[in-house]
Amino acid sequence: MSDPTLITLTITAFVLSMILILWRPKGLNEAIPATGGALFVLGIGAVSLSDLSIIIDTISGAAITIMATIVMAIVLESFGFFTWAAEGLAYRARGSGIRLYWYVNILCFLMTLFFNNDGSILITTPILLLLLREFGLKNHQKIPYLLSGALIATASSAPIGVSNLVNMIALKIVDMDLYTHTLMMFVPATLGLLLLSGLLFLCFYRQLPKKLPPLLHGSINNPLHHRAKRHHPLMEQASARPDLKKQQSRFMMNILWFVFSIRISLFIASYLNIPVELVALLGSVILLGWRWGYLKIPPTDMIKKIPWHILIFAFSMYVLIYGLHNIGMTHLLVTVVKPIVEDDPLHASLLMGGLMSFLSTFFNNHPALMVGTLTLTQMDLEPLTLKIAYLSSVIGSDIGSLFLPIGTLASLIWLHILKQNHVKVSWDDYVKVTAIVIPPTVIFTLAVLAVWVQWLYG
């Protein structure tokens, strides 16, 4: 497209939508400006009706998979998992604030692998708020645990493609299966996460309480789970009868093992070319039936509890990005980036990872990774370079985006939860940490990625 008016209107719609998404005046849901922008570019013809069918085909499977995993997270909350996990953290910390730090990081990493980055934030943040409140910690003492947990939970979506909605959409665009993504990404991304966790520990070491105070009530008390306790005697009596603690733990572990088996099944399905979303949907239906039989809670509550706005947001953002693609923005990026990317695998990794980090930080990682992935598909790169360039884009989108709290939807959700619970983490608190830990983590992970993939396929 070369119509100057159409180009101007499309770019204006995108910029205004992003301003409202990041600003969120009066708590405006991010799906509203995204939908408004999408309807506008449809109305002016920057995106055609035939483009919509391509967009729906691209994001539908990823959206169903992510929604199914969020359902699993909600079911865990119904079973009292938050309280159980908080008690487990308190027990394993054994009074040490430093030991608690490492257990928090492990929990956040595992929850993202079990679910996804948004689901992990929705699970781990309430657990940590509940636990830190019961320890009676002051606001500044809570920040090391909350901030490191949020950064690790969000960054942990890099090792496996199924842990992030935008990653799954990008996988569809470049036609890469989950098995290949994980084979090439798990080692470099996990090493990057270990570096990130270590750097965060050094930043927070002086703030971490060396000795934790005793729990205010002697045990974790979460009023959110009263309904579940009424329906299931084991959950009601476990806190009062120590002999039932082991039985409750076995019950929780059985649920976690089931969720883990579903995650493994996703990779098997991807390898066998079975639609991943069908496996995820089946898993969530079984878990809902389990809850119905155990707690007598019918699945109808999911209609209200599922964050449908995330699906609307992702679809609308992709429509906006497709509009930018149609007016020639990705072609412009190809002209600038291709000569450097095709020169050397390490150059490809550092350039695409750095570019996606910059775009994600200031424009959010959803539109950034979509633009980057569409750009890569037009470069006609040799297969190995394309894989490295794509995976480095994911690193920039999942880790590099954390430099500012507006870089990811998960970070915005995290800030919203903290505000609801009257815990203050200012931009200054956030950036003075991320400015130290994010750049070296991104550069290290990108370099390891280039070496690892060349070793695998060299």
Buried (B, 14 or more C-beta within 10 A) or exposed (E): EEEEEBBEBBBEBBEBBBEBBBEBEEEEBBBBBBBBBBEBBBEBBBBEEEBBEEBEEBBBBBBBBBBBBBBBBBBBBBBBBBBBBBBBBBEBBEEBBBBBBBBBBBBBBBBBBBBBBBBBBBBBBBBBBBBBBBBEBEEEBBBBBBBBBBBBBBBBBBBBBBBBBBBBBBBBBBEBBBBBBBEBBBBBBBBBBBBBBEBBBEBBEEBBBEEBEEBEEEEBBBEEBEEBBEBBEBBBBBBEEEEBBEEBBEBBEEBBEBBEEBBEBBBEBBEEEEBBBBBBBEBBEEBBEBBBEBBEBEBEEBEEBBBEBBBBBBBBBBBBBBBBBBBBBBEEBBEEBBEBBBEBBBBBBBBBBBBBBBBBBBBBBBBBBBBBBBBBBEBEBEEBBBBBBBBBBBBBBBBBBBBBBBBBBBBBBBBBBBEEBEBEBEEEBBBEBBEBBBBEBBBBBBBBBBBBBBEEEE
